[in-house]
Amino acid sequence: MANQSFPEAIDPHSVPETLCLGRFNISIVGDLATLTFTHERPDATALFEGRVDVKAVVRARIVTTVANLHEFCDLLIRLTQSSEPPAAASGGATRH
């Protein structure tokens, strides 16, 4: 895959980063994997009633192919096993 060519990456809609420090889940159905990320926040209604009722709010869902999920896993392993600070990296999409 070293010779594989990818289109230029652009961000015309300025997609924001989303903070997701809570639990996450991966669901696989057929060739698709859905990654669901949460972030724990106090329920606004409860706050105004004088209570703190923390909920794990779903903040992001990403659907990709299982093949891309494997590429992502390989990228995470490479980045986290290095003894040097990781440089910005990107994984390769599966081209069909």
MODELLER restraints for C-alpha pairs under 7 A, 6 or more apart:
rsr = mdl.restraints
at = mdl.atoms
rsr.add(forms.Gaussian(group=physical.xy_distance, feature=features.Distance(at['CA:19:A'], at['CA:39:A']), mean=6.97, stdev=0.5))
rsr.add(forms.Gaussian(group=physical.xy_distance, feature=features.Distance(at['CA:20:A'], at['CA:37:A']), mean=5.95, stdev=0.5))
rsr.add(forms.Gaussian(group=physical.xy_distance, feature=features.Distance(at['CA:20:A'], at['CA:38:A']), mean=5.36, stdev=0.5))
rsr.add(forms.Gaussian(group=physical.xy_distance, feature=features.Distance(at['CA:20:A'], at['CA:39:A']), mean=4.73, stdev=0.5))
rsr.add(forms.Gaussian(group=physical.xy_distance, feature=features.Distance(at['CA:20:A'], at['CA:59:A']), mean=6.60, stdev=0.5))
rsr.add(forms.Gaussian(group=physical.xy_distance, feature=features.Distance(at['CA:21:A'], at['CA:38:A']), mean=6.73, stdev=0.5))
rsr.add(forms.Gaussian(group=physical.xy_distance, feature=features.Distance(at['CA:21:A'], at['CA:39:A']), mean=5.21, stdev=0.5))
rsr.add(forms.Gaussian(group=physical.xy_distance, feature=features.Distance(at['CA:22:A'], at['CA:37:A']), mean=6.95, stdev=0.5))
rsr.add(forms.Gaussian(group=physical.xy_distance, feature=features.Distance(at['CA:22:A'], at['CA:38:A']), mean=4.81, stdev=0.5))
rsr.add(forms.Gaussian(group=physical.xy_distance, feature=features.Distance(at['CA:22:A'], at['CA:39:A']), mean=4.40, stdev=0.5))
rsr.add(forms.Gaussian(group=physical.xy_distance, feature=features.Distance(at['CA:22:A'], at['CA:40:A']), mean=5.79, stdev=0.5))
rsr.add(forms.Gaussian(group=physical.xy_distance, feature=features.Distance(at['CA:22:A'], at['CA:56:A']), mean=6.75, stdev=0.5))
rsr.add(forms.Gaussian(group=physical.xy_distance, feature=features.Distance(at['CA:23:A'], at['CA:37:A']), mean=6.36, stdev=0.5))
rsr.add(forms.Gaussian(group=physical.xy_distance, feature=features.Distance(at['CA:23:A'], at['CA:38:A']), mean=5.55, stdev=0.5))
rsr.add(forms.Gaussian(group=physical.xy_distance, feature=features.Distance(at['CA:24:A'], at['CA:36:A']), mean=5.47, stdev=0.5))
rsr.add(forms.Gaussian(group=physical.xy_distance, feature=features.Distance(at['CA:24:A'], at['CA:37:A']), mean=4.46, stdev=0.5))
rsr.add(forms.Gaussian(group=physical.xy_distance, feature=features.Distance(at['CA:24:A'], at['CA:38:A']), mean=6.06, stdev=0.5))
rsr.add(forms.Gaussian(group=physical.xy_distance, feature=features.Distance(at['CA:25:A'], at['CA:35:A']), mean=5.77, stdev=0.5))
rsr.add(forms.Gaussian(group=physical.xy_distance, feature=features.Distance(at['CA:25:A'], at['CA:36:A']), mean=5.21, stdev=0.5))
rsr.add(forms.Gaussian(group=physical.xy_distance, feature=features.Distance(at['CA:25:A'], at['CA:37:A']), mean=6.73, stdev=0.5))
rsr.add(forms.Gaussian(group=physical.xy_distance, feature=features.Distance(at['CA:26:A'], at['CA:33:A']), mean=6.61, stdev=0.5))
rsr.add(forms.Gaussian(group=physical.xy_distance, feature=features.Distance(at['CA:26:A'], at['CA:34:A']), mean=5.57, stdev=0.5))
rsr.add(forms.Gaussian(group=physical.xy_distance, feature=features.Distance(at['CA:26:A'], at['CA:35:A']), mean=4.56, stdev=0.5))
rsr.add(forms.Gaussian(group=physical.xy_distance, feature=features.Distance(at['CA:26:A'], at['CA:36:A']), mean=6.39, stdev=0.5))
rsr.add(forms.Gaussian(group=physical.xy_distance, feature=features.Distance(at['CA:27:A'], at['CA:33:A']), mean=5.59, stdev=0.5))
rsr.add(forms.Gaussian(group=physical.xy_distance, feature=features.Distance(at['CA:27:A'], at['CA:34:A']), mean=5.13, stdev=0.5))
rsr.add(forms.Gaussian(group=physical.xy_distance, feature=features.Distance(at['CA:27:A'], at['CA:35:A']), mean=6.61, stdev=0.5))
rsr.add(forms.Gaussian(group=physical.xy_distance, feature=features.Distance(at['CA:28:A'], at['CA:34:A']), mean=6.35, stdev=0.5))
rsr.add(forms.Gaussian(group=physical.xy_distance, feature=features.Distance(at['CA:31:A'], at['CA:65:A']), mean=5.56, stdev=0.5))
rsr.add(forms.Gaussian(group=physical.xy_distance, feature=features.Distance(at['CA:31:A'], at['CA:66:A']), mean=5.51, stdev=0.5))
rsr.add(forms.Gaussian(group=physical.xy_distance, feature=features.Distance(at['CA:32:A'], at['CA:63:A']), mean=6.66, stdev=0.5))
rsr.add(forms.Gaussian(group=physical.xy_distance, feature=features.Distance(at['CA:32:A'], at['CA:64:A']), mean=5.66, stdev=0.5))
rsr.add(forms.Gaussian(group=physical.xy_distance, feature=features.Distance(at['CA:32:A'], at['CA:65:A']), mean=4.44, stdev=0.5))
rsr.add(forms.Gaussian(group=physical.xy_distance, feature=features.Distance(at['CA:32:A'], at['CA:66:A']), mean=5.54, stdev=0.5))
rsr.add(forms.Gaussian(group=physical.xy_distance, feature=features.Distance(at['CA:33:A'], at['CA:63:A']), mean=5.63, stdev=0.5))
rsr.add(forms.Gaussian(group=physical.xy_distance, feature=features.Distance(at['CA:33:A'], at['CA:64:A']), mean=5.44, stdev=0.5))
rsr.add(forms.Gaussian(group=physical.xy_distance, feature=features.Distance(at['CA:33:A'], at['CA:65:A']), mean=5.69, stdev=0.5))
rsr.add(forms.Gaussian(group=physical.xy_distance, feature=features.Distance(at['CA:33:A'], at['CA:66:A']), mean=5.58, stdev=0.5))
rsr.add(forms.Gaussian(group=physical.xy_distance, feature=features.Distance(at['CA:34:A'], at['CA:61:A']), mean=6.62, stdev=0.5))
rsr.add(forms.Gaussian(group=physical.xy_distance, feature=features.Distance(at['CA:34:A'], at['CA:62:A']), mean=5.60, stdev=0.5))
rsr.add(forms.Gaussian(group=physical.xy_distance, feature=features.Distance(at['CA:34:A'], at['CA:63:A']), mean=4.39, stdev=0.5))
rsr.add(forms.Gaussian(group=physical.xy_distance, feature=features.Distance(at['CA:34:A'], at['CA:64:A']), mean=6.60, stdev=0.5))
rsr.add(forms.Gaussian(group=physical.xy_distance, feature=features.Distance(at['CA:35:A'], at['CA:61:A']), mean=5.54, stdev=0.5))
rsr.add(forms.Gaussian(group=physical.xy_distance, feature=features.Distance(at['CA:35:A'], at['CA:62:A']), mean=5.11, stdev=0.5))
rsr.add(forms.Gaussian(group=physical.xy_distance, feature=features.Distance(at['CA:35:A'], at['CA:63:A']), mean=6.35, stdev=0.5))
rsr.add(forms.Gaussian(group=physical.xy_distance, feature=features.Distance(at['CA:36:A'], at['CA:60:A']), mean=5.92, stdev=0.5))
rsr.add(forms.Gaussian(group=physical.xy_distance, feature=features.Distance(at['CA:36:A'], at['CA:61:A']), mean=4.50, stdev=0.5))
rsr.add(forms.Gaussian(group=physical.xy_distance, feature=features.Distance(at['CA:36:A'], at['CA:62:A']), mean=6.61, stdev=0.5))
rsr.add(forms.Gaussian(group=physical.xy_distance, feature=features.Distance(at['CA:37:A'], at['CA:58:A']), mean=5.84, stdev=0.5))
rsr.add(forms.Gaussian(group=physical.xy_distance, feature=features.Distance(at['CA:37:A'], at['CA:59:A']), mean=5.90, stdev=0.5))
rsr.add(forms.Gaussian(group=physical.xy_distance, feature=features.Distance(at['CA:37:A'], at['CA:60:A']), mean=5.25, stdev=0.5))
rsr.add(forms.Gaussian(group=physical.xy_distance, feature=features.Distance(at['CA:37:A'], at['CA:61:A']), mean=6.37, stdev=0.5))
rsr.add(forms.Gaussian(group=physical.xy_distance, feature=features.Distance(at['CA:38:A'], at['CA:56:A']), mean=5.68, stdev=0.5))
rsr.add(forms.Gaussian(group=physical.xy_distance, feature=features.Distance(at['CA:38:A'], at['CA:57:A']), mean=5.20, stdev=0.5))
rsr.add(forms.Gaussian(group=physical.xy_distance, feature=features.Distance(at['CA:38:A'], at['CA:58:A']), mean=4.28, stdev=0.5))
rsr.add(forms.Gaussian(group=physical.xy_distance, feature=features.Distance(at['CA:38:A'], at['CA:59:A']), mean=5.22, stdev=0.5))
rsr.add(forms.Gaussian(group=physical.xy_distance, feature=features.Distance(at['CA:38:A'], at['CA:60:A']), mean=7.00, stdev=0.5))
rsr.add(forms.Gaussian(group=physical.xy_distance, feature=features.Distance(at['CA:39:A'], at['CA:56:A']), mean=5.44, stdev=0.5))
rsr.add(forms.Gaussian(group=physical.xy_distance, feature=features.Distance(at['CA:39:A'], at['CA:57:A']), mean=5.37, stdev=0.5))
rsr.add(forms.Gaussian(group=physical.xy_distance, feature=features.Distance(at['CA:39:A'], at['CA:58:A']), mean=6.56, stdev=0.5))
rsr.add(forms.Gaussian(group=physical.xy_distance, feature=features.Distance(at['CA:39:A'], at['CA:59:A']), mean=6.41, stdev=0.5))
rsr.add(forms.Gaussian(group=physical.xy_distance, feature=features.Distance(at['CA:40:A'], at['CA:54:A']), mean=6.33, stdev=0.5))
rsr.add(forms.Gaussian(group=physical.xy_distance, feature=features.Distance(at['CA:40:A'], at['CA:55:A']), mean=5.47, stdev=0.5))
rsr.add(forms.Gaussian(group=physical.xy_distance, feature=features.Distance(at['CA:40:A'], at['CA:56:A']), mean=4.25, stdev=0.5))
rsr.add(forms.Gaussian(group=physical.xy_distance, feature=features.Distance(at['CA:40:A'], at['CA:57:A']), mean=5.94, stdev=0.5))
rsr.add(forms.Gaussian(group=physical.xy_distance, feature=features.Distance(at['CA:41:A'], at['CA:54:A']), mean=5.36, stdev=0.5))
rsr.add(forms.Gaussian(group=physical.xy_distance, feature=features.Distance(at['CA:41:A'], at['CA:55:A']), mean=5.53, stdev=0.5))
rsr.add(forms.Gaussian(group=physical.xy_distance, feature=features.Distance(at['CA:41:A'], at['CA:56:A']), mean=6.45, stdev=0.5))
rsr.add(forms.Gaussian(group=physical.xy_distance, feature=features.Distance(at['CA:41:A'], at['CA:57:A']), mean=6.81, stdev=0.5))
rsr.add(forms.Gaussian(group=physical.xy_distance, feature=features.Distance(at['CA:42:A'], at['CA:52:A']), mean=5.90, stdev=0.5))
rsr.add(forms.Gaussian(group=physical.xy_distance, feature=features.Distance(at['CA:42:A'], at['CA:53:A']), mean=5.33, stdev=0.5))
rsr.add(forms.Gaussian(group=physical.xy_distance, feature=features.Distance(at['CA:42:A'], at['CA:54:A']), mean=4.12, stdev=0.5))
rsr.add(forms.Gaussian(group=physical.xy_distance, feature=features.Distance(at['CA:42:A'], at['CA:55:A']), mean=6.04, stdev=0.5))
rsr.add(forms.Gaussian(group=physical.xy_distance, feature=features.Distance(at['CA:43:A'], at['CA:53:A']), mean=5.46, stdev=0.5))
rsr.add(forms.Gaussian(group=physical.xy_distance, feature=features.Distance(at['CA:43:A'], at['CA:54:A']), mean=5.84, stdev=0.5))
rsr.add(forms.Gaussian(group=physical.xy_distance, feature=features.Distance(at['CA:43:A'], at['CA:55:A']), mean=6.34, stdev=0.5))
rsr.add(forms.Gaussian(group=physical.xy_distance, feature=features.Distance(at['CA:46:A'], at['CA:52:A']), mean=6.03, stdev=0.5))
rsr.add(forms.Gaussian(group=physical.xy_distance, feature=features.Distance(at['CA:46:A'], at['CA:53:A']), mean=6.05, stdev=0.5))
rsr.add(forms.Gaussian(group=physical.xy_distance, feature=features.Distance(at['CA:67:A'], at['CA:94:A']), mean=6.62, stdev=0.5))
rsr.add(forms.Gaussian(group=physical.xy_distance, feature=features.Distance(at['CA:68:A'], at['CA:93:A']), mean=5.84, stdev=0.5))
rsr.add(forms.Gaussian(group=physical.xy_distance, feature=features.Distance(at['CA:68:A'], at['CA:94:A']), mean=6.00, stdev=0.5))
rsr.add(forms.Gaussian(group=physical.xy_distance, feature=features.Distance(at['CA:71:A'], at['CA:91:A']), mean=6.33, stdev=0.5))
rsr.add(forms.Gaussian(group=physical.xy_distance, feature=features.Distance(at['CA:71:A'], at['CA:92:A']), mean=6.69, stdev=0.5))
rsr.add(forms.Gaussian(group=physical.xy_distance, feature=features.Distance(at['CA:72:A'], at['CA:91:A']), mean=6.07, stdev=0.5))
rsr.add(forms.Gaussian(group=physical.xy_distance, feature=features.Distance(at['CA:75:A'], at['CA:91:A']), mean=6.24, stdev=0.5))
rsr.add(forms.Gaussian(group=physical.xy_distance, feature=features.Distance(at['CA:79:A'], at['CA:86:A']), mean=5.77, stdev=0.5))
